[in-house]
């Protein structure tokens, strides 16, 4: 039978080893990423149709804040260049009605709040999954328009500032997965894929020429993340 003093000593030793192990884990890590993306708008307005997805680009800073072993809160900020296309009904005036093909060129600053879960290391590699929310603020909105006049068959091209037609804030659901390759105890190369699904309408108000049509559409995109975390 093990004496009580030895039992107490073993408990203290185990606690000391656990505390030492925790202290060796960094409570937070920071990093930088670049990320090509492909985005599209899913419209929900009468006469509005998706006209294709377009390639864009993102960059940003990341912060992983440790909750427990292999669990983190991930935040930071992303500067997103998001492009997409819609086809919508439009009228220049009462005599010119037709179809407008609009290419949206949007810039957002996004602040994500994500739960990140990862595996233990397999050699130098860790696998992770993540889920959370993103809040984005519109910084710029421009368009390239191609108006087709149904009466004359003519086509007119123009570029417009459409800040007044785009909501200032958007909320999104973020789901992702990827791997990290560790060069040493704390520095790793990150490669991951993220799906950002828009939860809120990014199009404001009503169609400027057809006031009975309420504008509505969600912005979605896939993003390939490449980064370094320290």
N, C-alpha and C positions, 0 to 999 in steps of 0.2 A: 504494500500500500504506500502511495506517494505521500510524504508529509505535507501538511498544509502550507508551510513556508516555501517549499519547492513549487507547489502549484501556483502560489501567488507570484513567485519569481518568474515562472514560465508565462503566466498571463501578461505580466509587465513586459517581458521580452518580446512576446508576440505583438503587443501594442506598439512597442518601440520600432519593431521591424516594419509594421504597417505604416506608421507615421513617416518613417524614413522613406518608404517606397512612394508615399504620396508626395513628400517634399521634393522628390526627384522629378516628378511630373510637372511640366510647365503649366501654370494656371491659365495662361493665354498664349495664343500664337497669332502672328500677323502675316499678311501676305499680299501679293499683287497678282492680278490676272488680266488677260486679254481674252476676248471671246467673239468669234464670228457668230452671227445669228441669222435665222431666216424667219420672217414674220408675215402674218396675214391678219386681216380684219374679218371677223365673222359677223356680217350685218344682220339686223333684225328689223328692217324697215321695208315697207312696201316698195317694190321696184328697185331695191338695192341688191346688187350681186357682187360676190367676191370675184375679183378680176386677176387673181394670182398672188403668189407670195414673192417677196423680194429679200435680197440679202442685205444685211446691215452689219454693225460692229458694236462691241461693247468693251469697256475697260473699267477697272475698279480696284478697290482695296478690300481685303477680307480680314475678319477677326474671329478666331475660334476661342470661346470662353468655356473652360472646362466646368462641367456640372458634376460628373463622376467619371470613373474609368470608362473610356470609349464613348462618352456622351458629351456633346458640346452644344452651346448656343452659338450660332453663327450669325454675324451681322457685318456691317461695313457700309459701303455705298458702291453703286454701279452707275456709270455714265453710258446711257444706251442710245445708239443711233438705230431707230426702227423704221423700216420702210414697208409699204404695202400698197395694194391697189383695189379700188372699188369702181363699179359701173353704176351710175345712178341717173334717174330722170332729171332733166334740167331744162330751163327756158331762159334764153337771153332777154326776151321781151314777149309781148303777146303774139308777135308774128314769127318768132324763132323758137321752136320747141324741138327737143332732140334728146340725145344721150350724152352724158358727160363721163369720160373715162378719167379718173383722178388718181394720180400717184401721190401718196402721202409720204412726206419726209419729216419724221418726228424725232425730237430729242427729249429724253427723260433723265432725271436723276432719281434713282431708286434706292430706298433703304430697306433691305431685307431683314427679316427676323425668322430664323430657321433653326429647327432641331436637327442636329447632325449625329448620326450613329455610325460607328466604325467597328471593324473587326480588330482582333489582335494582329500583330505583325506576322506575315508569312515570309520569312527572310527579310527583304527590304521593303515589302509591299503591304499596304493596308487597303482594304476595300471599304467604301462608305456609301450610305444612303442618307437622304435628307428630305425634309418636308417642312413647309412654313408659308409665311405670307410676305408679300412685298408691297410697300407703299411708294408710288412714283409721283413725281411732280414734273409737269410739262414745262420745258424750257424754251422750245421753239417748235413751230408747226408751219410748214410750207407745203405747197402742192405744185405738181405739174399737170396741167389740165389739157385734155383733148376733147373739144366739143364738136359733135357731129350734128349738123342741122338736117332734120328729116325732110324738110320742104325743098331745100336747094341741093342737098347732098354735099355741101361744103364742109370742110374741116378747119377748125380754128384752134391754135395752140397758144397757151399762156401759162405764166407762173404766178401764183397767188400766195399772199400771207394769210393763213387760215387760223391764226391763234384764237380768234373769237369763236371758231366753230369746234374747238377741241377742249374737252374738260381739263381743268388744271390738275386734278388728282385722279389717279386710278389705283385700284387695289387688284392684287393678283394672287393666285395660288401657285406656289413654287414646289416642284418635285424634281429630284435629281439623284444621280448616282455616279460613282467614279472610283478612281484609284489614286493613291499617293505612293510615290517611290521615294524612300528615305535615303539621302546621301550620308547622313550621320544621325545622331540621336534626336535632333529636332528639325532639321532642314529637309524639306521634301518637295518634289515636283508633283503637281496636281494635274490630272486629266479627268474631266467629267462632262456629263451631258445633263442639261437642265431643260425642263419644260415649264414655261411660264404661261399660265392660263388666266386670261383677264376675267375678273369677276364683276367689273363695273363698266358702264357705258362710257366710251371715250368721245362720242359725238354729241355735241350740244344742240339744243333747241330744235327748230323745225327746218325743213328744206327751204332755202331762201326764196325759191320760185314756186314751190308747191306747199303752202303753209299748213295744209291738212296732213302732211307726212312728217311724223315725229322721227328724227334721226336717232338711230340706235345701232351700236356695234361694239363688239369686244375685241381687243387686240391680244393676239396669242403669238408665241414664238418659241422656237427651239434654239438653244445656245450651247456651243462647244467651248468649255472652259479650259484654259491652259494657264497655269499659274505656279508661283513659288511661294511656299509658306515657311516661315522661320520660327 
